[in-house]
């Protein structure tokens, strides 16, 4: 009786799961490994390549005392970035990016995601997109602080993610209000730049005008000085001629020579007679 009970216990312990059930359990337990790599662009503020496994949304931001730069995060030593600039994450087999109310904006392929200080909608990413965090800003000392520009490489389980195929692209809806706001912002930026250039041109015109006036005054002073020296020389020659005991003909000859010398001197100094 004891041997029979032992066999029944072993049968209960060694219960065999059907293969289909085992495959279902293993599939449910498997987790996709999503990875994002930021490769420095040639026009970017210098930084080293970053690789981040997206188990949770990865924050993009400026380095502080508590948030240090590491090879596996998206924290940068860059002044134009906000502390909480943007988020990158993987969800439902897609990669997304979102601007989190940054001051200088987030751009995907040169398109800004949201206005200053406003949170953007999640934007889908694909491998090879060019992402820009912030814009170049000129400081008070005329030093330009560069922004972060990177080429993003995305992969799932080691396979590069190139985005949805052409036949399965989702319908894209364009918000007219958002497009108008973006257009107004671009016009305002262009107007401010044009106004700044115009102010600089006016300043340059004033500087050139003042320099021309100073040069003209200096030239007139030189001409007047040369003319005065010529008159003094002529008077000296006249005094010498009068001081000599000369006949009337010789005196006229001396005076003629003095006038001729005076005219030659004026011609050489380019002073009109």
Secondary structure, 3 states (H helix, E strand, C coil): CHHHHHHHHHHHHCCCCCHHHHHHHHHHHCCCCEEEEEEECCCCCCCCCEEEECCCCEEEEECCCCCCCCCCCEEECCCCCCCCCEEEEEECCEEEEEEECCCCCEEECCEECCCCCCECCCEEECCCCEEEECCCEECCCCCEECCEEEEEEEEECCEECCCCCHHHCCCCCCCHHHHHHHHHHHHHHHHHHHHHHHHHHHHHHHHHHHHHHHHHHHHHHHHHHHHHHHHHHHHHHHHHHHHCCCCHHHHHHHHHHHHHHHHHHHHHCCCCC
